[in-house]
Amino acid sequence: MSQDFLIKLECTQCKTVNYQSRKNKKTLKERLELSKFCKGCRAHHPHKETK
């Protein structure tokens, strides 16, 4: 069985959920943070993984 699960990425500025991604929870224990374009802010901001 694969350990890849879908995660949601939330903007740190306006708190909107904009992206979904996959993460292997066996190899990556900490929360993921990526710089993405936010449609609400209309700028690049860090997006953090939600619960």
RODO-548180 format. One record per residue: residue number from 1; residue in three letters; x, y, z of N, C-alpha, C in turn. Coordinates in steps of 0.05 Angstrom, whole numbers. Each point is the difference from the previous one (the first is absolute). Example, Ala and Ser with C-alpha at 12.3 -4.5 7.8 and 13.67 -1.06 7.14 Angstrom:
% residues 2
(rec 1, 'Ala', (264, -114, 156), (-18, 24, 0), (18, 24, 0)) (rec 2, 'Ser', (-7, 21, -14), (16, 24, 1), (-15, 22, 14)) 
This chain:
% residues 51
(rec 1, 'Met', (17, -24, 0), (-17, 24, 0), (18, 25, 0)) (rec 2, 'Ser', (-7, 19, -16), (15, 25, -3), (-5, 18, 24)) (rec 3, 'Gln', (21, 15, 8), (-2, 19, 22), (-5, 29, -10)) (rec 4, 'Asp', (-6, 3, -26), (-5, 27, -10), (-28, 8, 7)) (rec 5, 'Phe', (-3, 24, 11), (-26, 11, 7), (-3, 28, -11)) (rec 6, 'Leu', (-25, 8, -6), (-5, 27, -9), (1, 19, 23)) (rec 7, 'Ile', (12, 23, -4), (1, 21, 20), (-10, 26, -12)) (rec 8, 'Lys', (-10, 18, 17), (-9, 26, -9), (21, 21, 7)) (rec 9, 'Leu', (4, 19, -18), (18, 22, 5), (-15, 26, 4)) (rec 10, 'Glu', (5, 13, 23), (-15, 25, 8), (19, 23, -1)) (rec 11, 'Cys', (-10, 23, -10), (16, 25, 0), (5, 10, 28)) (rec 12, 'Thr', (24, 9, 6), (6, 9, 27), (-10, 29, 4)) (rec 13, 'Gln', (-6, 14, -21), (-9, 28, 2), (-31, 2, 3)) (rec 14, 'Cys', (-15, -11, -20), (-29, 3, 1), (-15, -26, 8)) (rec 15, 'Lys', (15, -21, 6), (-11, -25, 11), (-20, -15, -19)) (rec 16, 'Thr', (3, 4, -26), (-17, -15, -18), (15, -25, -10)) (rec 17, 'Val', (-15, -21, -4), (11, -25, -10), (0, 1, -30)) (rec 18, 'Asn', (23, 0, -13), (3, 4, -28), (10, -25, -15)) (rec 19, 'Tyr', (15, -17, 12), (14, -22, -14), (-4, -26, 15)) (rec 20, 'Gln', (2, -22, -15), (2, -27, 11), (25, -13, -11)) (rec 21, 'Ser', (12, -17, 16), (25, -13, -8), (1, -28, 13)) (rec 22, 'Arg', (20, -15, -7), (4, -26, 13), (25, 0, 17)) (rec 23, 'Lys', (0, -15, 21), (23, -1, 18), (3, -28, 11)) (rec 24, 'Asn', (24, -11, 0), (5, -26, 12), (5, 5, 30)) (rec 25, 'Lys', (-19, -8, 16), (1, 6, 29), (20, -18, 15)) (rec 26, 'Lys', (10, -20, -13), (21, -17, 13), (27, 14, -2)) (rec 27, 'Thr', (6, 13, -22), (26, 13, -3), (1, 29, 9)) (rec 28, 'Leu', (-23, 14, -3), (-1, 28, 8), (-18, 3, 24)) (rec 29, 'Lys', (12, 3, 23), (-16, 2, 25), (-10, 28, 6)) (rec 30, 'Glu', (16, 20, -7), (-8, 28, 7), (-19, 10, -22)) (rec 31, 'Arg', (-13, 23, 7), (-19, 12, -19), (14, 13, -23)) (rec 32, 'Leu', (-12, -2, -23), (12, 11, -25), (-7, 30, -2)) (rec 33, 'Glu', (19, 15, -10), (-4, 29, -5), (13, 7, -27)) (rec 34, 'Leu', (-17, 10, -18), (10, 7, -27), (-9, 29, -7)) (rec 35, 'Ser', (16, 13, -16), (-7, 27, -10), (-17, -4, -25)) (rec 36, 'Lys', (-25, 9, 1), (-18, -3, -22), (-15, 26, -6)) (rec 37, 'Phe', (-13, 3, -23), (-16, 23, -6), (-27, -3, 12)) (rec 38, 'Cys', (-8, 20, 16), (-26, 0, 12), (-20, 16, -17)) (rec 39, 'Lys', (-23, -12, -6), (-20, 13, -17), (-14, 22, 16)) (rec 40, 'Gly', (-3, -3, 26), (-13, 20, 17), (17, 25, 4)) (rec 41, 'Cys', (25, -4, 5), (19, 23, 5), (11, 11, -27)) (rec 42, 'Arg', (-1, -16, -21), (12, 6, -26), (29, 6, 2)) (rec 43, 'Ala', (14, -17, 16), (29, 3, 4), (12, -27, 9)) (rec 44, 'His', (26, -3, -1), (13, -24, 10), (4, 2, 30)) (rec 45, 'His', (-10, -21, 14), (3, -1, 29), (5, -29, 7)) (rec 46, 'Pro', (12, -5, 24), (3, -28, 9), (-27, -13, 6)) (rec 47, 'His', (-2, -25, -8), (-24, -16, 5), (8, -23, 18)) (rec 48, 'Lys', (-15, -4, 22), (6, -21, 19), (-20, -22, -3)) (rec 49, 'Glu', (9, -24, 8), (-18, -23, 0), (-20, 2, 23)) (rec 50, 'Thr', (-25, -6, -5), (-20, 0, 21), (-4, -28, 11)) (rec 51, 'Lys', (-16, -2, 21), (-6, -26, 12), (-16, -18, -18)) 
